[in-house]
Amino acid sequence: MIHIVPKPTDTPDDNSTGAVMRELERADARYRVLDLGTIDPLNSGLENELIWVCGIRQDGHQFETLSVLSLHNRVINTPGSIVDCASKAMTSALLLKNGVRTPETVYLRSETQARDFLLRHGKIVYKPLYGYDGNGIRLVTDPGDLGPGPWYLQEYVKNDRDFRVFVLGGEAVGAITRISEGLMHNIHQGGIGTPVPIDDEMRAIAEASASAIGIDYCGVDLLRDSEGYTVLEVNGTPNWHCMAAPIPRLLAAYLIEHERMMRA
């Protein structure tokens, strides 16, 4: 039995959880939806089960519940890896620790240091530490526009597009480029996604990013600069809009395989 925690941002027109559930049904795999709001993780009755977390609310309760459940069950993605991806500072730290290229980044409370970082680069990108779908990201060129701290800041890399690579089980299986006229290329911010082949360099950096986080599957967001690809962030509960690769089928097969491995 595969236990499913649905993505809280799913809608009837954009239902990631439902897409994978349909593939599980086609494969005659048994599953049920797990409502974390009705479970006492200290007395859940779940042991040696596979739990797939399509998404998680940033309210603390779901993270704590899943963390307790993960002591006796196989959780994909693990709550720790989801939170590491949700925190842009931790994502950057893990990428840097593992030698994965990423734009120069700082996380500061000192306004003086934030201003120095801006003056050194001339143009930087402010990102909310915990954000999604590109919300709250903005270009900063004037110290007066920094706003209140603390600040997670990245050097600005000139571009007209980015790339999203879907990594599953350590392997890059699909990619798109997202193009827009503004700073953000996210689909939810108006970017237009088009499938692209995965070249060797893209594959290497995307797979290295997933390994650095220690995550079953993720979406790795890349930019291209004068030296090659650089990693903007890693999404632990990714969508797969516009990808030509059959991500729901691949993800369902991954869950089925790992549930069978647990029974072997």
C-alpha positions as CSV (number, residue, x, y, z in Angstrom):
1,M,0.0,0.0,0.0
2,I,1.3,3.5,-1.0
3,H,0.1,6.2,1.4
4,I,-0.2,9.6,-0.3
5,V,0.0,13.1,1.2
6,P,-1.6,15.4,-1.5
7,K,0.0,18.6,-2.6
8,P,-1.9,21.4,-0.8
9,T,-1.7,23.7,-3.8
10,D,-3.3,21.3,-6.2
11,T,-6.3,22.6,-8.1
12,P,-8.8,20.8,-10.5
13,D,-6.8,22.2,-13.5
14,D,-3.4,21.6,-12.0
15,N,-3.5,18.4,-10.0
16,S,0.0,16.9,-9.6
17,T,-1.2,14.3,-7.0
18,G,-4.1,13.2,-9.1
19,A,-1.9,12.7,-12.2
20,V,0.3,10.2,-10.3
21,M,-2.7,8.5,-8.7
22,R,-4.1,7.8,-12.1
23,E,-0.9,6.2,-13.1
24,L,-0.9,4.1,-10.0
25,E,-4.4,3.0,-10.9
26,R,-3.3,2.0,-14.4
27,A,-0.6,-0.1,-12.8
28,D,-3.1,-1.7,-10.4
29,A,-1.1,-0.4,-7.4
30,R,-2.9,0.0,-4.1
31,Y,-2.9,3.4,-2.5
32,R,-4.8,5.6,-0.2
33,V,-4.8,9.3,0.6
34,L,-3.3,10.2,4.0
35,D,-4.9,13.1,5.9
36,L,-2.1,14.3,8.2
37,G,-4.7,16.5,10.0
38,T,-6.4,13.4,11.4
39,I,-3.3,11.4,12.4
40,D,-1.6,11.2,15.7
41,P,1.9,10.2,14.5
42,L,2.7,8.8,18.0
43,N,-0.2,6.3,17.6
44,S,-0.7,6.1,13.8
45,G,-0.6,2.4,13.3
46,L,1.7,2.9,10.3
47,E,4.9,0.9,10.3
48,N,7.1,-0.2,7.5
49,E,4.8,1.6,5.0
50,L,5.7,3.8,2.0
51,I,4.4,7.4,2.3
52,W,4.6,9.7,-0.7
53,V,4.6,13.4,0.1
54,C,3.5,15.2,-3.1
55,G,3.5,18.5,-1.1
56,I,3.6,19.9,2.4
57,R,2.1,22.9,4.2
58,Q,4.5,25.3,5.7
59,D,2.7,25.3,9.0
60,G,5.1,23.1,11.1
61,H,2.4,20.5,11.9
62,Q,2.8,18.5,8.8
63,F,6.6,18.6,9.0
64,E,6.6,17.3,12.6
65,T,4.0,14.6,11.8
66,L,6.0,13.4,8.8
67,S,9.2,13.5,10.8
68,V,7.8,11.2,13.4
69,L,6.2,8.9,10.8
70,S,9.6,8.7,9.0
71,L,11.1,6.9,12.0
72,H,9.2,3.7,11.2
73,N,8.2,4.3,7.5
74,R,9.8,5.1,4.2
75,V,8.9,8.7,3.3
76,I,9.4,10.0,-0.2
77,N,10.5,12.8,-0.3
78,T,11.8,12.9,3.3
79,P,10.5,15.8,5.4
80,G,14.1,16.8,6.0
81,S,14.9,17.1,2.3
82,I,11.7,19.0,1.6
83,V,12.5,21.5,4.3
84,D,16.2,21.8,3.1
85,C,14.8,22.7,-0.4
86,A,12.2,25.1,1.1
87,S,15.0,27.0,2.9
88,K,17.0,28.8,0.2
89,A,19.8,29.3,2.6
90,M,20.1,25.6,3.4
91,T,19.9,24.8,-0.3
92,S,22.7,27.1,-1.1
93,A,24.8,25.8,1.8
94,L,24.4,22.2,0.6
95,L,25.2,23.1,-3.0
96,L,28.3,25.0,-1.9
97,K,29.4,22.2,0.5
98,N,29.2,19.7,-2.4
99,G,30.9,21.9,-5.0
100,V,27.9,22.6,-7.1
101,R,28.0,25.9,-9.1
102,T,25.5,28.5,-7.9
103,P,25.5,32.3,-8.2
104,E,27.3,34.1,-5.5
105,T,24.8,34.2,-2.6
106,V,24.7,35.7,0.9
107,Y,22.3,35.4,3.8
108,L,22.7,38.5,6.0
109,R,21.1,40.4,8.9
110,S,23.7,43.3,8.7
111,E,22.3,46.1,6.5
112,T,25.9,47.3,6.0
113,Q,26.9,44.0,4.6
114,A,23.8,43.8,2.4
115,R,24.6,47.2,1.0
116,D,28.2,46.2,0.3
117,F,27.1,43.1,-1.5
118,L,24.8,45.3,-3.7
119,L,27.4,47.9,-4.4
120,R,29.9,45.2,-5.3
121,H,27.6,43.6,-7.9
122,G,25.6,46.7,-8.9
123,K,22.5,44.6,-9.5
124,I,21.3,41.7,-7.2
125,V,18.3,39.5,-6.7
126,Y,16.3,39.5,-3.4
127,K,14.5,36.2,-2.6
128,P,12.2,35.4,0.3
129,L,14.0,32.7,2.4
130,Y,10.9,30.5,2.2
131,G,9.1,31.1,-1.1
132,Y,7.5,29.3,-4.0
133,D,6.4,29.9,-7.6
134,G,8.7,33.0,-7.9
135,N,6.5,35.0,-5.4
136,G,8.3,37.9,-3.8
137,I,11.5,37.7,-5.9
138,R,12.7,41.1,-7.1
139,L,15.6,42.9,-8.7
140,V,17.5,45.4,-6.4
141,T,19.7,48.1,-7.8
142,D,19.4,50.8,-5.1
143,P,20.3,50.3,-1.4
144,G,17.1,52.1,-0.5
145,D,15.1,49.2,-2.1
146,L,16.6,46.5,0.0
147,G,13.6,46.6,2.4
148,P,13.7,45.0,5.9
149,G,16.2,42.2,6.7
150,P,17.4,39.6,7.1
151,W,18.3,39.3,3.4
152,Y,18.8,36.3,1.1
153,L,20.6,37.8,-1.9
154,Q,22.1,36.5,-5.1
155,E,24.2,38.1,-7.7
156,Y,22.2,38.9,-10.9
157,V,23.0,36.7,-13.8
158,K,21.8,38.3,-17.1
159,N,19.4,36.0,-18.9
160,D,16.2,35.7,-20.8
161,R,15.3,32.2,-19.7
162,D,16.0,29.5,-17.2
163,F,15.9,25.7,-17.2
164,R,14.0,23.2,-15.0
165,V,15.4,19.7,-14.8
166,F,13.4,16.9,-13.2
167,V,15.6,14.5,-11.3
168,L,14.2,11.1,-10.2
169,G,16.2,8.5,-8.3
170,G,19.4,10.3,-9.1
171,E,18.7,10.5,-12.8
172,A,17.7,13.5,-14.9
173,V,14.6,12.4,-16.8
174,G,13.1,15.6,-18.2
175,A,13.8,19.2,-18.8
176,I,12.2,22.4,-20.1
177,T,13.4,25.9,-20.7
178,R,11.1,28.7,-19.4
179,I,11.2,32.0,-21.2
180,S,9.7,35.4,-20.2
181,E,10.4,39.1,-20.6
182,G,10.7,39.7,-16.9
183,L,13.0,38.7,-14.1
184,M,11.1,35.5,-13.2
185,H,10.5,32.7,-15.7
186,N,8.3,30.5,-13.5
187,I,5.2,29.2,-15.3
188,H,3.1,30.7,-12.5
189,Q,4.7,34.1,-13.2
190,G,3.9,34.0,-16.9
191,G,6.9,32.1,-18.2
192,I,6.4,29.9,-21.3
193,G,7.8,26.4,-20.9
194,T,9.2,24.3,-23.8
195,P,10.7,20.8,-23.5
196,V,14.5,20.6,-24.3
197,P,17.0,17.8,-24.5
198,I,19.1,17.2,-21.5
199,D,22.7,17.8,-22.5
200,D,25.6,16.2,-20.6
201,E,26.5,19.4,-18.6
202,M,22.9,19.9,-17.6
203,R,22.5,16.3,-16.6
204,A,25.7,16.4,-14.5
205,I,24.9,19.6,-12.5
206,A,21.2,18.6,-12.0
207,E,22.1,15.2,-10.7
208,A,24.8,16.6,-8.5
209,S,22.3,19.0,-7.0
210,A,19.9,16.2,-6.1
211,S,22.7,14.3,-4.6
212,A,23.8,17.3,-2.6
213,I,20.4,17.6,-1.1
214,G,19.9,13.9,-0.6
215,I,16.5,13.7,-2.1
216,D,14.5,11.1,-4.1
217,Y,13.2,13.5,-6.7
218,C,13.3,17.2,-7.3
219,G,13.2,20.0,-9.8
220,V,16.5,21.8,-10.3
221,D,16.4,25.3,-11.7
222,L,19.4,26.4,-13.7
223,L,20.7,29.5,-15.5
224,R,23.4,29.6,-18.1
225,D,26.2,32.1,-17.7
226,S,29.6,32.5,-19.4
227,E,31.0,29.4,-17.6
228,G,28.1,27.0,-18.2
229,Y,25.1,26.1,-16.0
230,T,24.6,27.5,-12.5
231,V,22.0,26.3,-10.0
232,L,19.4,28.8,-8.8
233,E,17.5,26.5,-6.5
234,V,16.2,23.0,-5.9
235,N,12.5,22.3,-5.5
236,G,11.5,19.4,-3.2
237,T,7.9,19.3,-4.2
238,P,8.2,20.2,-7.9
239,N,5.6,20.6,-10.7
240,W,6.4,19.2,-14.1
241,H,4.6,21.7,-16.3
242,C,5.3,21.5,-20.1
243,M,7.7,18.5,-19.8
244,A,7.6,16.0,-22.6
245,A,8.8,13.2,-20.3
246,P,6.0,11.2,-18.7
247,I,6.8,12.3,-15.2
248,P,3.6,11.0,-13.5
249,R,4.2,7.6,-15.0
250,L,7.9,7.6,-14.0
251,L,7.1,8.8,-10.5
252,A,4.4,6.2,-10.1
253,A,6.8,3.5,-11.2
254,Y,9.4,4.7,-8.8
255,L,6.9,4.5,-5.9
256,I,5.8,1.1,-6.9
257,E,9.3,-0.2,-7.1
258,H,10.3,1.1,-3.7
259,E,7.2,-0.2,-2.1
260,R,8.0,-3.7,-3.5
261,M,11.6,-3.4,-2.3
262,M,10.2,-2.9,1.2
263,R,8.3,-6.1,0.9
264,A,11.1,-8.2,-0.5
